[in-house]
């Protein structure tokens, strides 16, 4: 009997010990971080993780598309609305209508003009929340939160390829929801609903697309963070307020330039409009990197060209040995149908206009020779003067006779042509100083321009009626 009582006590004590041990183990586990065993930073993001912050910026609303209207890249104005340019009202109902506004302002680029917005307006912020503004003061107050060209709340150089599956967890790492996200708006609003203690994860792999349409796939949070971080330096986010700073690729510019010759529609250097001097000039870009500048009189010179990316912008480098007017690095800030606008750091401007029908005069040796023999030519300096009124007869026997206004021969020599170079020789009197090789730099019906070193002369046809 005594043995049985001891056994019961033993069993009770054993049970108490077991329960006490279990309680201690449970208490010990609760004191530890509940995510210590199950939290994987490569698959799960906390609300303060860098990867989550970067994703928010990728899916944020890009407000730079209408900077021509509001001058702010961190929000855009919701369609529809209207603007007034010099008393002309323009309805803006789609993104395409922004081009109508830009074209209206381009026409007035060098003039004073009046631009007005019609209030009230609704603006969409980076997180897709909407705010109503009823005055310029309210609009400017919002715009002050943006930094032109700076780090606003969006990343535009890379986009998420949808759909993407997202998981949410509570702090105990228990799955609370599975969501399929279809676009940036849904993703950004999803972030707005996350509580501070919530966790999220992506169903990897996830793909991203760059502005040049190439794609990259990531399989972890660290890869995702690295891709987004690096993308921020790989393109021009166009967050500035220069509405002429249009988006296009280097490849598109190359294809456009070589398609046709381009006339010089406008040339401004050192704040001086020299367009009139170059209205008959044309640039022809060749695929081998050569470019020719020519005019309707047959003048032609060769140079080199290349396009490249500088500070995320497309530039054209032009280099002519004898033409400082075109030389230099030109930023391309606008391509519209048949027109390319260029500018440089000195605010010089060139407007190129497509001229597919342009056919330059072929200034061949045969052409020059035939026209020189056709009639007498007056010899002039480039400014239209000369030390004496003289004409030259170039006969078919390659003899040249220099005559005064009375028709008296005052000098005589020989002439020849080869490789667009006219050679004067044998002159011993009035034009003895003009012996030598003269490069034909312009030719046309009744007019030739010749150059020897830095000296230039004109030969102007003097046919009798």
C-alpha positions, 0 to 999 in steps of 0.5 A: 500500500505504501509503495502505491502511494509513493508511485502516485506522488512520483507520477504527479511530480513528473507531470508537474515537471513536464508542464513546467519545462514546457512552459519555460520553453514556450516562454523562451521562444516568445522572448526571441524574434518570431522571424529569426528562423523564418525571415529571408531578406532575399524573399521578404521585404519590410516596409523600411527596406531599400528594395521596397522604397525603390519599387515604390519609386518605379511605380510612382506616377511620372509627372514629367510628361506635361512639364510644358504645362505645369513646370513640375515633374512630381505631378501631372494635370488630369485630363481634360483641361484647357490652356490659352496661348495668345488668346487661342484656346487649346483643349488638352484631352490626351497626351497627343494634345500636349504636342499641339501646345508645344507646336504653338509655343515653338512658333512663338519661341523668339517672341513674347507670348501669353500663356494661361491655364483655366482653373480649377484643375485636378492634379495627380500626385506621385502616389496617384492621390488627386488634389484639386487646385483653383489658382496659380498660387496653389499650383506653384505651392505644389510645384515647389515640392518638385526639384527640376532635374532632381531626385523626385519621387519616381524612377523612369529608366526602368519599368516592371513587366506585369503581371506580378504576384505579391504576398503579404505576411503579418509580423509572425510571418503568416501569409495574409494575402496573395495579390496579382498586380496588373499595373503601376497604379495598382502597385502604388495603391497596394503600398499605400495600404500596407501597415508599418509592421506588415511584410511583403514578398514577390513571386520571383522571378520578376522582369524589368524593362529598360527604356531601350526595350531590353529586359532583365530578370531578377530572382531575389531582393538583392538583385532587384535592388541592384537593378533599380539602383543602377538604372537611375543613371542610365537614361534622361528622365526628362524631369527638366522644364525644357519642353523642346528636350524631346525623347528619341534615341540615337538610332532614330536620329542616325536613321533620320539624318541619312535619309535625305539632305537637309537645308539650313533653315536657320543659323544663329551664332553669337546671337547673330541671325545668319540664316540669310547667308546660308539659305542655299546651303545643304548638309548631306549625312552619309552612313560612313560618317562623312558629311558634305556641305554644299550649296545650289552654286555647286560649292562643296566641302567634306567633313565628319559627323557622329552622334553620341550620348552626353549627359543622357542627351543625344548630340551631333558632333560636326567637324569641317576643316573650313567651316566654323559655322557648323563645327562643334557639339550640337544638342538635339532638342527636337525632331518633328516631321521634316525638321531637326532643331539643334543648339549648343552650350553657347545658345547657338541654334541650327534648324535643319529642314528635310530637302529630299528633292535637292540635287546639287550641281556636279561641279565636274572638270567638264562642267567648269571647262565648258562654262569657262569657254562659253563667254568672257568672265569678269574677275573680282575679289570676294567683296565685288571689287578689284584693283582694275576692271578686267575680263578674261577670255578662256578659249578652247585652246586653253589660252587665256586673254586678259582684257581691259574695258576697251577690249585691249589685251593687257596680259596673256597666259595659259589655263588648265583644270584637273581635280576641280583645280584651275591652274593659271600660268604664263601671265607676266603683266597685269595678272602676274600675281595670280599665277598658281593653283586655284581650287573651285569652291563654288560653281554654278551657271555664270559664276565661279568662286576660286580659292588659293590659300586664303585668297578668294576671287570670283569669276562672273560670266559676261555674255553679250546679249 
